[in-house]
C-alpha cells in the first residue's frame, strides 16, 4: 500500500484518510468510526469535533496530537507506537478507551468523559485531569505521582495498587480513595 505525505492541510468532513504521514494538519468534523489508521503517522495535528470511535491504531504514531470535542469510544491508544507518543484531550468522550502501559507524563485531560477507561500500568506522572468524569476508570499499577485530580469526580483509586505520592485530590475525592478499606466518609 503506497503511503502519502500531507503537510499543513485541513481535512474537513472527510470519511476516509489516505495511508501516510500527516504533519501539522487539521481535521475538522471528520467521521472516521472504525477506520483503520494503522501505521499512519500524525505529527503536530489537531482533531476537532471528529468521530473516531473504535478506530484502529496498530503501530500508529501520535506525536503532539490534540483532540478537541472528539468521540473516541473504545479506542486502544496502547496499540500506538510509544516513541514520541504525546496527546492532549479537551471536551472528549473517551469511554472504554485504553492507555495500558503507555508513558504519558504531563498529559492533560480537560472536561473529558473517561468512563471505564483503562489506565493500568500507565505512567501518568504530572498528568492533569481537569473536570473529568472518571466513573469506573481503571487504575492499577499506575504511576500517578504529582497528578492533579482536584476538579474531577467519580474517582476510585487504590492507594495500595498505584503510585500516588504528591498527587492532588479534593476533599470530595476521599471516599473514592478509602473505599477499599471500608471507611465511610460523610
HELIX and SHEET records of a PDB file:
HELIX    1   1 UNK A   77  UNK A   79  5                                   3    
HELIX    2   2 UNK A  171  UNK A  173  5                                   3    
HELIX    3   3 UNK A  174  UNK A  178  1                                   5    
HELIX    4   4 UNK A  179  UNK A  181  5                                   3    
SHEET    1   A 4 UNK A   4  UNK A   7  0                                        
SHEET    2   A 4 UNK A  20  UNK A  23  1                                        
SHEET    3   A 4 UNK A  41  UNK A  43  1                                        
SHEET    4   A 4 UNK A  61  UNK A  63  1                                        
SHEET    1   B 7 UNK A  10  UNK A  12  0                                        
SHEET    2   B 7 UNK A  26  UNK A  28  1                                        
SHEET    3   B 7 UNK A  46  UNK A  48  1                                        
SHEET    4   B 7 UNK A  65  UNK A  68  1                                        
SHEET    5   B 7 UNK A  87  UNK A  90  1                                        
SHEET    6   B 7 UNK A 108  UNK A 110  1                                        
SHEET    7   B 7 UNK A 128  UNK A 130  1                                        
END                                                                             
